[in-house]
Amino acid sequence: MRTESTPTGKFEEQFNALFWTSSPYSWPVVGWPSDLEGLTRQEALDYFAVNYAPNNITACLVGDFDPEQARRLADRYFGRLKRNPQAQPPVRTREVEQMAEKRMIAYAETNPEVEVRYHSVADGHAHEPALVVLGALLSGKTGRLYTSLVLDQKIANSVSAGQNGMKWEGYFMLNGVAKPGSTPEAVEQALYREMEKLQREKVGERELQKVKNQFAADNFRRLESRFSLMLQLLVADSNRGWQSFNEDPKRIAAVTADDVQRVANLYFKSEKRAVALYYTRKTEAADEDPLLTGLTDQDKTQVRQFKEAVGQMSVDEAARILQKLESQLESAPPEKKGLIESLQKLLQKKIQGGGN
């Protein structure tokens, strides 16, 4: 549903496999087509027994409840489930150092764009907070990439950047969708120039503090939604432990301009990156839905599918979903806010039209 139904889905799968040389992260989550075709019933059961065992589950309760009563109920209903004595196999093969730039060129039914990945660090690494702050300096409507490539140079329609620290490895991503009349190559070189500025010049204290203030505000807003808080705690526990949810804001606040410049010079080297250039294979209709403007192809597909679903909703159901989306907008990653705003507009139209 997320790979073959989008114009760039298979290419993104290929790019991921290209980026990782030896790490298991090069494998798609559900496997390659031959894996799905050749998997036996017993292999599926064995995998489920190890990875979906009770000792590999995290449960999270958020809200106004009595902890002791919750423990009694958990023991009553789940205490009978037994641990699987077979532990998960350790991750043995780790990513080797990349020594040369990798490039991929693809033609798809998409806007011309470029994606650049650099090998960085895993979740919890000492350099991760500085990389997260660096990504925030580049991202958003007031970030350096949007200001330079979209507003000043007018060569891109949308841009994004960010650190993705996973459990075993991590990468830093840069992305830009070329404006009509521009090219992915022009966007690519402009992205590099912005990175070079961060390598040469320390970020000003005012700009750095602005990003830290945004993080502090986002952290506060995320506490207002119980559902959002629950998801954040579960994700944190699956990596370094739920305690990191309280520790990470302090680590972000402690990042200095020297830290940002240091990681910029340490990780953003040409031999450490992989680049994907996408060219348009089929020209999109000129009268494209305004709701899709500036979105990635995957997000466009989600909007189209959601539009069909909204047509079958009642007004009350649309109002409930709209309220949930509004609570999630502030805590959403910058690159996903455009998608959420488009979904909100569809729901608002449904509510205003009274179900028609």
C-alpha positions in Angstrom: 0.0 0.0 0.0 2.9 2.4 0.7 5.4 1.2 -1.8 3.7 0.1 -5.0 0.8 2.5 -4.9 3.0 5.6 -5.0 5.0 6.9 -8.0 8.3 6.9 -6.1 7.6 4.0 -3.7 9.8 1.4 -5.4 12.5 3.9 -6.1 12.6 4.9 -2.4 13.0 1.3 -1.5 15.9 1.0 -4.0 17.5 4.2 -2.6 17.3 2.9 0.9 19.0 -0.4 -0.2 21.6 1.7 -2.0 22.3 3.9 1.0 23.0 1.1 3.5 25.9 -1.1 2.5 25.9 -3.7 5.2 23.3 -2.7 7.8 20.0 -4.7 8.1 18.3 -1.4 7.6 18.8 -1.9 3.9 16.0 -4.6 4.0 12.4 -3.5 3.5 10.3 -4.0 6.7 8.1 -6.6 5.0 10.9 -8.1 2.9 11.5 -8.2 -0.8 8.9 -9.7 -3.2 10.8 -13.0 -3.3 10.8 -13.1 0.6 7.0 -12.9 0.6 6.6 -15.5 -2.1 9.0 -18.0 -0.5 8.1 -17.6 3.2 6.7 -20.8 4.8 4.0 -21.0 7.4 6.5 -22.4 10.0 9.0 -19.5 9.3 6.2 -17.0 9.9 5.1 -18.7 13.1 8.7 -18.9 14.4 9.3 -15.2 13.7 6.0 -14.2 15.4 6.8 -16.3 18.5 10.1 -14.5 19.0 9.3 -11.0 18.0 5.7 -10.7 19.2 6.3 -12.5 22.6 5.0 -10.9 25.8 8.5 -10.0 26.9 8.8 -7.9 23.7 5.8 -5.7 24.4 5.5 -2.3 26.0 2.2 -1.1 27.3 1.5 2.6 28.2 -1.3 4.1 30.2 -1.8 7.9 30.1 -4.4 9.8 32.0 -6.1 10.0 35.4 -5.9 6.5 36.9 -4.7 4.7 40.0 -1.3 3.0 39.3 -1.9 0.2 41.8 -5.3 -0.6 40.4 -3.8 -0.6 36.9 -1.1 -3.0 38.0 -3.7 -5.4 39.5 -5.8 -5.3 36.3 -2.7 -5.8 34.1 -1.7 -8.8 36.2 -5.2 -10.2 36.1 -5.6 -10.1 32.4 -2.1 -10.4 31.1 -0.2 -12.2 33.9 -1.0 -15.6 32.4 1.0 -14.8 29.3 4.4 -16.5 29.5 7.8 -15.2 28.4 9.3 -16.7 25.3 12.7 -18.3 26.5 14.1 -17.6 23.1 15.5 -14.1 23.0 15.7 -12.0 19.9 18.9 -12.6 17.9 21.5 -9.9 18.4 22.2 -7.4 15.6 25.6 -8.6 14.4 26.2 -6.8 11.1 26.6 -3.1 11.4 27.1 -0.5 8.7 30.6 -0.2 7.3 32.2 3.2 6.7 31.2 4.6 3.3 34.2 5.7 1.3 32.6 7.1 -1.9 29.5 9.0 -2.9 26.6 7.0 -4.3 24.1 8.3 -6.8 20.8 7.1 -8.2 18.8 8.6 -11.1 15.2 7.8 -11.5 12.3 8.8 -13.9 8.9 8.7 -12.3 5.5 10.3 -12.4 6.6 13.0 -10.0 7.9 16.5 -9.7 11.7 16.8 -10.3 13.4 16.5 -6.9 16.5 15.6 -5.1 17.1 13.6 -1.9 20.5 13.6 -0.1 21.4 11.3 2.8 24.4 11.5 5.0 25.5 8.7 7.4 25.2 10.2 10.9 24.5 8.7 14.4 22.1 6.4 16.1 19.5 7.5 18.6 21.1 8.5 21.9 24.5 9.3 20.5 26.3 12.3 22.1 26.2 14.2 18.7 22.5 13.6 18.1 21.2 16.7 19.8 23.4 19.0 17.8 22.3 17.2 14.6 18.7 17.6 15.6 19.2 21.3 16.2 21.0 21.6 12.9 18.1 20.1 11.1 15.7 22.5 12.8 17.9 25.5 11.7 17.4 24.3 8.1 13.7 23.3 8.2 10.4 25.1 8.5 9.0 28.2 6.9 11.5 30.4 8.7 14.4 27.9 8.3 17.5 28.5 6.1 16.5 26.2 3.3 13.0 27.7 2.8 14.3 31.2 3.0 17.1 30.6 0.6 15.8 28.1 -2.0 12.1 28.9 -2.0 11.9 32.6 -1.2 15.2 34.1 -2.3 16.5 31.9 -5.2 13.0 30.7 -6.2 14.4 27.4 -7.4 12.4 25.0 -5.2 8.7 24.6 -4.2 9.4 22.7 -1.0 12.5 21.8 1.1 13.1 19.8 4.2 16.0 18.5 6.4 16.4 16.5 9.5 18.3 13.9 11.6 16.8 10.4 11.8 18.5 8.5 14.6 17.3 4.9 14.8 18.3 2.2 17.3 21.4 0.9 15.5 22.3 3.5 12.9 21.2 7.0 11.8 21.2 9.4 8.9 20.7 13.0 8.1 18.4 13.9 5.2 18.1 16.9 2.8 15.3 17.1 0.3 14.1 19.7 -2.3 11.4 19.7 -4.9 12.4 21.7 -8.0 10.3 24.6 -9.1 9.1 24.6 -12.8 12.0 26.0 -14.8 14.6 24.7 -12.2 16.3 21.3 -12.0 17.1 18.8 -9.3 20.8 19.5 -9.9 20.3 23.2 -9.2 18.4 22.4 -6.0 21.1 19.9 -5.0 23.9 22.4 -5.3 21.9 25.0 -3.4 21.4 22.5 -0.5 25.2 22.0 -0.4 25.9 25.7 -0.2 23.6 26.1 2.8 25.5 23.2 4.5 28.8 24.8 3.7 27.7 28.0 5.4 27.1 26.1 8.6 30.5 24.5 8.3 32.3 27.9 7.8 30.3 30.2 10.1 28.9 29.7 13.6 25.2 30.1 13.9 24.1 33.3 15.7 22.9 33.1 19.2 19.5 34.6 18.4 18.9 32.1 15.6 20.0 29.2 17.8 17.8 30.4 20.7 14.8 30.7 18.3 15.2 27.0 17.4 15.5 26.0 21.1 12.4 28.0 21.9 10.5 26.2 19.2 11.6 22.8 20.6 10.5 23.9 24.1 7.1 25.1 22.9 6.6 21.9 20.8 7.5 19.8 23.9 4.9 21.6 26.0 2.2 21.3 23.3 2.8 17.6 23.0 1.9 17.2 26.6 -1.6 18.6 26.0 -2.7 15.5 24.0 -2.9 12.2 25.9 -2.8 10.2 22.7 0.3 12.0 21.4 2.0 11.6 24.8 1.3 7.9 24.8 2.8 7.4 21.4 5.9 9.4 22.3 6.5 7.3 25.4 6.1 4.1 23.5 8.5 5.1 20.8 11.1 6.3 23.4 10.8 3.1 25.3 11.4 1.0 22.2 14.7 2.8 21.7 16.7 4.0 24.8 13.9 3.7 27.4 10.9 6.0 28.3 13.2 8.1 30.5 14.7 9.6 27.4 11.4 11.5 26.9 12.3 13.6 29.9 16.1 13.8 29.3 16.2 14.8 25.6 14.8 18.3 26.0 17.7 19.1 28.4 20.2 17.8 25.8 18.7 20.0 23.1 18.8 23.1 25.4 22.5 22.5 26.0 23.5 22.5 22.3 25.9 25.4 21.5 26.9 27.1 18.3 30.3 25.3 18.5 28.4 21.9 18.7 26.4 22.7 15.5 29.5 23.7 13.6 31.4 20.7 14.8 28.9 18.1 13.6 28.4 20.0 10.4 32.1 19.5 9.6 32.2 16.0 10.9 29.3 14.3 9.1 28.6 16.3 5.9 31.3 15.1 3.6 30.7 14.2 -0.1 32.1 10.7 0.4 29.5 10.0 3.2 26.4 10.8 1.2 24.0 9.1 -1.2 22.0 11.2 -3.7 18.8 10.4 -5.5 17.7 12.6 -8.4 14.1 12.2 -9.6 13.0 13.5 -13.1 9.5 13.8 -14.4 8.4 10.9 -16.6 4.9 12.1 -17.1 3.8 15.7 -17.0 1.1 16.3 -14.3 -2.1 18.0 -15.3 -1.9 21.8 -15.1 -5.1 22.0 -13.1 -3.8 20.0 -10.2 -5.8 20.1 -7.0 -4.5 23.1 -4.9 -4.6 20.8 -1.8 -1.7 18.9 -3.4 0.6 21.8 -4.0 4.0 21.4 -2.3 3.3 17.9 -1.1 5.5 14.9 -1.7 4.1 12.2 -4.0 3.4 9.9 -1.0 1.5 12.7 0.8 -0.5 13.4 -2.4 -1.6 9.8 -2.5 -2.7 10.0 1.1 -4.7 13.2 0.5 -6.5 11.6 -2.6 -7.3 8.5 -0.6 -8.5 10.5 2.4 -10.7 12.7 0.1 -12.6 9.5 -0.9 -12.9 8.4 2.7 -14.3 11.8 3.8 -17.1 11.5 1.2 -18.4 8.5 3.2 -18.1 10.1 6.6 -20.9 11.7 8.7 -20.5 15.3 9.8 -20.0 14.2 13.4 -17.3 11.8 12.4 -15.5 14.4 10.4 -15.7 16.9 13.3 -14.1 14.3 15.7 -11.2 13.6 13.2 -10.7 17.3 12.6 -10.4 17.9 16.4 -7.7 15.2 16.6 -5.8 16.5 13.7 -5.8 20.0 15.1 -4.3 18.7 18.4 -1.5 17.0 16.4 -0.6 19.8 14.1 1.8 21.6 16.4 3.7 18.5 17.3 3.9 17.2 13.7 7.3 17.2 11.9 7.7 20.3 9.7 7.6 18.2 6.5 4.2 16.7 7.5 2.4 19.9 8.4 1.4 20.6 4.8 -0.2 17.1 4.7 -2.2 17.6 7.9 -3.3 21.1 6.8 -4.7 19.6 3.5 -6.5 16.9 5.5 -8.0 19.6 7.7 -9.3 21.5 4.7 -11.1 18.4 3.4 -12.8 17.8 6.8 -13.7 21.5 7.1 -15.3 21.5 3.7 -17.3 18.3 4.7 -18.5 20.0 7.9 -19.4 23.3 6.2 -21.3 21.4 3.5 -23.4 19.6 6.0 -22.5 16.2 4.7 -23.0 16.9 1.0 
